Amino acid sequence: MSKATDRMVYKRGNEWVNKANGNSRVSSTHSTQREAIESARTMLKNSDGGELTIKGTNQLIREKNTIPPGNDPRNIKG
């Protein structure tokens, strides 16, 4: 179950989007996926952490990360 503090990065048209889950508006748009991920990580760190979901160009989830001080449901690194 995602929380409002969690974020998702995905491609929309020719831009990469950083969006908080549950919001209808995006937080920021970027020309590269790396810029969008860094922006999302910074926003999560500043808001007490959470889950970052990264989608690839095919819109499938390719990676999920817990940003501290969020609670990681798994006890292993990676």
Summary of the structure (lengths in Angstrom):
residues: 78
radius of gyration: 11.9
end to end distance: 20.1
largest distance: 36.6
contacts: 206
relative contact order: 0.22
helix: 18%
strand: 36%
